[in-house]
Amino acid sequence: MNPDDLQAQATEQTGLDDFGDPSYREGLERYCAALVEEAQLNDLGNVALPPSLVAALVNRLKVVDHAKQHPEVTAERIEAPVVVIGMFRAGTTFFSHLLDMDPANRALLGWESQDSVPPPLPGERKTGARVDAAQGGVDMLEMLNPAISAIHHEAAADPTECIAVMGQAFQSISWEAIANVPSYGAWWRGGDNRGAYDYHRLVLQTLQSAGVRGRWTLKSPHHALALDALVDTYPDARLVLLHRDPVALTGSVCSLINVMSSTFSDADHRSYIADHWSDTLEESIDRIEDFRSRRPEHPILDVRYADLARDPVTTVRGVYDSLGLEAGDGAFDAMAGFLAAHPRGEFGGHRYDVAEFGLTEAAVRDRFSEYVERYDVESERLTSPAG
């Protein structure tokens, strides 16, 4: 977990040594220290996580070098992206899949977030050797921990979270999802995240520079915690916020984090997970409300998960109308086709219970009662498709 060794490995693999903006380095150092001191990694964690860090550094090296070799990339405009800022586990994955059915849209795909150079040509985004290689990694992770597919299945050619890219700047909630690292989490949340968003923009510029353009549709719960950096980077971004029963949100995210981190640690982290991720939900709500009060020139469109679950296509149509988006040819029919081809619970039902993490439904409801009342959030049963 030595940052110098990890960088040396990335340099050896690529022949490159310019990592760009040095702000990434502190995050790398803090994360490595937290993995050693806090994460209680098992043998698999100690074997698997260093190559993941090297892979992030490798892609960063390639992106930075590509921009140096092709300076016109930095002139690429990322125009008025649609950015789903959360809530986490509120159906953002489902929503992003529907948006990806519109030919006018351009999602960030899983494989290209990890292997961004050379940027894909038209026709190369959904199939090819790089897609297959990335899918091999997905298959391996789901083989090691089959429960992940029921909670959050994401194929290599599916839309992915922005955190996959921001992890290469080492200012990202993504690294907290696979290991319990409180000191690292406190550090990145206390910073301004500018370096991560600058790098995020460079990756998007790179990916569209070979001709695969469209209206970017992006999503990540990270954005709710860094809205100032997001809109300063993308001033014309259209922001969408999904609202869901906080008991379901808390139970679902605790279940997800427990399953993911248990791949790499045999310790019982449930108490920490319950505290940290319920605190994260509250912090997200607070930061969103603070942003709304300070920066009303950047409105946020509120969408209820219950509406999305009941009538997905109609709800998406409403989002298009509210944001003034023009749909591509056959977009809504394609969304309906996606729903028919991918029924709810396709990869198994995800059941979760806040009691497993030492929480009570009554206490969670009381903690988030103002949020529920403010956005008229419906309560729900604690079983749902992954989201």
Wavefront OBJ file of the C-alpha trace (Angstrom):
o trace
v 0.000 0.000 0.000
v 2.961 2.293 -0.574
v 1.921 5.210 -2.846
v 5.390 5.487 -4.400
v 5.392 1.784 -5.260
v 1.893 1.994 -6.739
v 2.880 4.946 -8.912
v 6.028 3.147 -10.007
v 3.954 0.165 -11.100
v 1.609 2.414 -13.070
v 4.577 4.104 -14.731
v 6.135 0.750 -15.573
v 2.901 -0.450 -17.186
v 2.453 2.666 -19.323
v 5.884 4.173 -19.811
v 4.369 7.465 -18.620
v 5.147 9.480 -15.514
v 2.997 12.635 -15.659
v -0.023 12.219 -13.373
v -1.261 15.745 -14.011
v -2.670 17.972 -11.284
v -0.836 16.895 -8.106
v -3.944 17.225 -5.928
v -4.604 13.497 -6.448
v -1.515 12.555 -4.437
v -2.773 13.472 -0.981
v -5.897 11.391 -1.515
v -3.818 8.423 -2.608
v -1.609 8.731 0.457
v -4.530 9.089 2.840
v -6.393 6.176 1.331
v -3.391 3.866 1.480
v -2.825 4.803 5.130
v -6.484 4.197 5.963
v -6.442 0.806 4.266
v -3.525 -0.239 6.452
v -4.722 1.311 9.696
v -8.527 1.053 9.557
v -9.926 -1.271 6.897
v -8.935 -4.603 8.518
v -8.358 -6.139 5.111
v -8.320 -9.892 4.662
v -5.873 -11.737 2.427
v -7.992 -11.094 -0.661
v -8.198 -7.388 0.164
v -4.445 -7.118 0.515
v -4.001 -8.861 -2.826
v -6.822 -7.235 -4.800
v -6.893 -3.601 -3.741
v -3.342 -2.526 -4.703
v -3.930 -3.517 -8.365
v -7.190 -1.528 -8.265
v -5.252 1.531 -7.168
v -2.648 0.944 -9.861
v -5.388 0.604 -12.485
v -6.796 3.985 -11.426
v -3.351 5.525 -11.738
v -2.797 3.874 -15.130
v -5.948 5.373 -16.598
v -5.056 8.749 -15.125
v -1.627 8.624 -16.753
v -3.168 7.755 -20.119
v -5.801 10.489 -19.947
v -3.266 13.151 -18.978
v -0.875 12.042 -21.720
v -3.639 11.925 -24.333
v -4.578 15.517 -23.546
v -0.928 16.552 -23.896
v -0.634 14.802 -27.235
v -4.003 16.155 -28.409
v -4.406 19.607 -26.815
v -7.603 20.193 -28.773
v -9.287 17.781 -26.373
v -9.400 20.436 -23.662
v -11.445 22.670 -25.957
v -14.243 20.098 -26.118
v -17.457 21.508 -24.635
v -19.508 19.492 -22.181
v -22.818 21.198 -22.823
v -25.679 21.205 -20.317
v -25.248 17.679 -18.947
v -28.123 16.085 -17.085
v -26.699 15.140 -13.702
v -28.553 12.907 -11.262
v -27.111 13.932 -7.911
v -28.731 11.236 -5.730
v -30.107 10.274 -3.313
v -27.954 7.182 -3.063
v -29.932 3.961 -3.498
v -32.939 5.976 -4.702
v -33.260 4.344 -8.116
v -30.530 6.352 -9.807
v -29.174 3.270 -11.588
v -32.611 2.362 -12.924
v -33.186 5.956 -14.000
v -29.817 6.142 -15.765
v -30.594 2.956 -17.724
v -33.802 4.520 -19.003
v -31.999 7.705 -20.028
v -29.414 5.595 -21.850
v -32.166 4.263 -24.126
v -32.491 7.715 -25.706
v -30.174 7.991 -28.734
v -29.827 11.723 -28.005
v -28.128 10.933 -24.701
v -24.570 9.887 -23.971
v -23.963 8.033 -20.696
v -20.641 7.353 -19.013
v -20.195 3.598 -19.436
v -18.461 1.335 -16.977
v -15.654 0.105 -19.212
v -14.769 3.508 -20.665
v -14.544 5.061 -17.214
v -11.665 2.666 -16.515
v -10.054 2.477 -19.971
v -10.596 5.913 -21.477
v -7.743 6.065 -23.988
v -7.957 5.859 -26.914
v -11.440 7.403 -26.826
v -14.054 5.158 -28.418
v -15.081 5.634 -32.018
v -18.756 5.538 -33.005
v -19.832 1.910 -32.967
v -17.223 0.876 -30.401
v -18.984 1.851 -27.194
v -21.025 -1.283 -26.512
v -18.872 -4.070 -27.981
v -15.231 -4.874 -28.565
v -12.103 -6.169 -26.891
v -11.975 -3.460 -24.226
v -15.609 -4.019 -23.308
v -14.958 -7.750 -23.029
v -11.892 -7.200 -20.859
v -13.819 -4.958 -18.468
v -16.686 -7.445 -18.355
v -14.204 -10.078 -17.233
v -13.470 -7.969 -14.179
v -17.187 -7.595 -13.439
v -17.694 -11.327 -13.753
v -14.772 -12.023 -11.431
v -16.104 -9.724 -8.707
v -19.576 -11.253 -8.919
v -18.043 -14.726 -8.767
v -16.144 -13.791 -5.608
v -19.259 -12.248 -4.059
v -22.459 -13.315 -5.861
v -24.683 -11.157 -3.636
v -23.395 -8.038 -5.397
v -25.308 -8.793 -8.598
v -28.682 -8.744 -6.831
v -27.899 -5.466 -5.077
v -26.117 -3.527 -7.793
v -25.496 -5.378 -11.053
v -23.576 -3.283 -13.536
v -22.263 -4.747 -16.759
v -19.203 -3.234 -18.414
v -21.302 -1.556 -21.120
v -23.887 -0.193 -18.679
v -24.044 3.406 -17.436
v -21.850 3.849 -14.383
v -21.358 6.293 -11.539
v -19.175 9.365 -11.977
v -17.279 8.162 -8.912
v -15.577 5.583 -11.108
v -13.724 8.474 -12.770
v -13.353 10.620 -9.676
v -11.688 7.697 -7.959
v -8.762 8.313 -10.307
v -8.385 11.683 -8.617
v -8.571 9.898 -5.226
v -11.268 12.277 -4.019
v -14.236 9.952 -4.251
v -16.859 8.168 -2.232
v -16.135 5.099 -4.361
v -13.113 4.129 -2.288
v -15.270 4.203 0.857
v -17.689 1.724 -0.688
v -15.197 -1.129 -0.908
v -13.340 -0.579 2.387
v -14.279 1.039 5.670
v -11.885 3.972 5.910
v -13.277 6.756 8.128
v -10.222 9.012 8.078
v -10.124 9.041 4.287
v -13.848 9.766 4.092
v -13.569 12.673 6.504
v -10.674 14.088 4.491
v -12.258 14.180 1.033
v -15.616 15.392 2.352
v -13.867 18.292 4.048
v -12.130 19.439 0.845
v -13.429 21.401 -2.117
v -13.204 18.487 -4.613
v -12.059 20.821 -7.404
v -9.263 18.519 -8.501
v -11.643 15.599 -8.852
v -14.129 17.563 -10.943
v -11.429 19.061 -13.158
v -10.212 15.550 -13.887
v -13.784 14.336 -14.397
v -14.292 17.015 -17.062
v -11.049 16.050 -18.786
v -12.191 12.422 -18.997
v -15.543 13.408 -20.497
v -13.776 15.674 -22.989
v -11.484 12.812 -23.909
v -14.283 10.281 -24.314
v -16.343 12.445 -26.668
v -13.387 13.717 -28.675
v -13.411 10.844 -31.185
v -16.932 11.639 -32.294
v -19.170 9.852 -29.774
v -21.083 12.886 -28.631
v -24.525 13.495 -27.241
v -26.213 14.974 -24.223
v -24.271 13.653 -21.262
v -26.435 11.916 -18.662
v -24.431 11.439 -15.496
v -25.142 10.233 -11.993
v -23.564 9.760 -8.602
v -24.537 10.258 -4.951
v -21.107 11.863 -4.554
v -22.441 14.999 -6.278
v -24.851 15.747 -3.423
v -21.828 16.197 -1.170
v -19.925 18.457 -3.589
v -22.518 20.545 -5.414
v -20.463 23.727 -5.524
v -17.594 21.980 -7.294
v -20.044 20.264 -9.643
v -21.808 23.420 -10.844
v -18.613 25.464 -10.936
v -17.255 22.832 -13.328
v -20.499 22.473 -15.296
v -22.346 25.803 -14.900
v -25.195 24.793 -17.227
v -25.766 21.352 -15.701
v -29.394 20.268 -15.254
v -29.642 18.729 -11.778
v -32.046 15.940 -10.870
v -32.619 14.588 -7.361
v -34.474 11.354 -6.636
v -36.284 11.085 -3.293
v -37.007 7.807 -1.538
v -38.144 6.491 1.831
v -35.119 7.079 4.136
v -35.659 3.731 5.850
v -35.251 2.047 2.473
v -32.302 4.282 1.595
v -30.530 3.517 4.859
v -31.211 -0.204 4.773
v -30.239 -0.530 1.139
v -26.981 1.395 1.355
v -25.914 -0.372 4.560
v -26.612 -3.708 2.909
v -24.681 -2.724 -0.218
v -21.645 -1.444 1.664
v -21.603 -4.458 3.953
v -21.673 -6.849 1.009
v -19.032 -4.972 -0.965
v -16.600 -4.364 1.886
v -17.006 -7.908 3.195
v -15.337 -9.105 0.008
v -12.106 -7.567 1.247
v -12.481 -7.723 5.041
v -13.644 -10.474 7.380
v -14.251 -8.064 10.273
v -17.734 -7.098 11.426
v -18.092 -3.463 10.360
v -21.886 -3.271 10.692
v -21.909 -0.755 13.534
v -19.569 1.593 11.681
v -21.504 1.136 8.433
v -24.791 1.992 10.141
v -23.397 5.143 11.723
v -21.347 6.320 8.772
v -23.837 5.781 5.967
v -26.875 7.065 7.830
v -24.766 10.123 8.687
v -23.894 10.376 4.987
v -27.577 10.436 4.051
v -28.226 13.224 6.544
v -25.157 15.127 5.370
v -26.312 14.813 1.751
v -29.720 16.241 2.620
v -28.182 19.085 4.612
v -25.710 19.995 1.885
v -28.417 19.960 -0.769
v -30.628 22.254 1.283
v -27.705 24.584 1.951
v -26.867 24.683 -1.760
v -30.477 25.439 -2.668
v -30.568 28.358 -0.273
v -27.250 29.826 -1.417
v -27.411 29.195 -5.154
v -31.022 29.414 -6.359
v -29.750 30.144 -9.881
v -29.021 26.397 -10.109
v -32.426 24.759 -9.608
v -32.749 21.089 -8.731
v -35.577 19.012 -10.202
v -37.151 16.759 -7.572
v -38.379 13.302 -8.635
v -39.999 10.782 -6.334
v -38.785 7.200 -6.475
v -42.332 5.993 -5.890
v -43.454 7.695 -9.121
v -40.505 6.262 -11.022
v -41.274 2.756 -9.758
v -44.998 2.996 -10.555
v -44.765 4.467 -14.036
v -41.173 4.771 -15.229
v -41.689 6.071 -18.761
v -44.284 8.666 -17.774
v -41.980 9.870 -14.995
v -39.070 10.197 -17.392
v -41.301 12.079 -19.834
v -42.079 14.477 -17.013
v -38.376 15.013 -16.389
v -37.838 15.799 -20.080
v -40.706 18.291 -20.032
v -39.485 19.970 -16.841
v -35.903 20.293 -18.079
v -36.855 21.249 -21.643
v -35.069 18.219 -23.114
v -35.700 17.069 -26.669
v -35.970 13.301 -26.936
v -34.226 11.402 -29.708
v -36.137 9.297 -32.224
v -37.988 6.442 -30.558
v -36.589 7.254 -27.117
v -39.667 6.484 -25.041
v -40.505 3.350 -27.015
v -36.945 2.176 -26.397
v -37.397 2.818 -22.672
v -40.571 0.728 -22.696
v -38.685 -2.008 -24.528
v -35.941 -1.920 -21.927
v -38.507 -2.370 -19.160
v -40.043 -5.349 -20.952
v -36.647 -6.972 -21.458
v -35.412 -6.313 -17.921
v -38.134 -7.063 -15.370
v -37.875 -5.944 -11.757
v -35.607 -8.172 -9.710
v -33.925 -9.573 -12.830
v -30.804 -10.468 -10.850
v -32.646 -11.468 -7.677
v -34.501 -9.534 -5.021
v -32.574 -7.304 -2.661
v -33.890 -7.646 0.884
v -32.580 -5.465 3.660
v -33.455 -4.616 7.224
v -32.081 -1.706 9.218
v -32.294 -3.913 12.336
v -29.402 -5.969 10.944
v -27.250 -2.902 11.530
v -28.525 -2.086 15.013
v -30.992 0.547 13.816
v -34.743 0.738 14.245
v -37.228 1.835 11.632
v -38.833 4.211 14.134
v -35.534 5.929 14.910
v -34.667 6.337 11.231
v -38.102 7.731 10.440
v -37.828 10.174 13.305
v -34.361 11.303 12.225
v -35.508 12.065 8.683
v -39.076 13.161 9.386
v -38.497 16.732 8.172
v -37.028 15.444 4.906
v -39.996 13.112 4.370
v -42.496 15.893 5.019
v -40.662 18.452 2.886
v -40.621 16.253 -0.214
v -43.754 14.206 0.446
v -41.788 10.957 0.372
v -43.833 7.752 0.458
v -42.938 4.901 2.798
v -42.340 1.508 1.244
v -41.683 -2.124 1.921
v -38.015 -2.958 2.390
v -37.639 -5.103 -0.733
v -36.820 -3.620 -4.105
v -34.844 -4.054 -7.315
v -31.277 -2.791 -7.121
v -31.025 0.934 -7.498
l 1 2 3 4 5 6 7 8 9 10 11 12 13 14 15 16 17 18 19 20 21 22 23 24 25 26 27 28 29 30 31 32 33 34 35 36 37 38 39 40 41 42 43 44 45 46 47 48 49 50 51 52 53 54 55 56 57 58 59 60 61 62 63 64 65 66 67 68 69 70 71 72 73 74 75 76 77 78 79 80 81 82 83 84 85 86 87 88 89 90 91 92 93 94 95 96 97 98 99 100 101 102 103 104 105 106 107 108 109 110 111 112 113 114 115 116 117 118 119 120 121 122 123 124 125 126 127 128 129 130 131 132 133 134 135 136 137 138 139 140 141 142 143 144 145 146 147 148 149 150 151 152 153 154 155 156 157 158 159 160 161 162 163 164 165 166 167 168 169 170 171 172 173 174 175 176 177 178 179 180 181 182 183 184 185 186 187 188 189 190 191 192 193 194 195 196 197 198 199 200 201 202 203 204 205 206 207 208 209 210 211 212 213 214 215 216 217 218 219 220 221 222 223 224 225 226 227 228 229 230 231 232 233 234 235 236 237 238 239 240 241 242 243 244 245 246 247 248 249 250 251 252 253 254 255 256 257 258 259 260 261 262 263 264 265 266 267 268 269 270 271 272 273 274 275 276 277 278 279 280 281 282 283 284 285 286 287 288 289 290 291 292 293 294 295 296 297 298 299 300 301 302 303 304 305 306 307 308 309 310 311 312 313 314 315 316 317 318 319 320 321 322 323 324 325 326 327 328 329 330 331 332 333 334 335 336 337 338 339 340 341 342 343 344 345 346 347 348 349 350 351 352 353 354 355 356 357 358 359 360 361 362 363 364 365 366 367 368 369 370 371 372 373 374 375 376 377 378 379 380 381 382 383 384 385 386 387
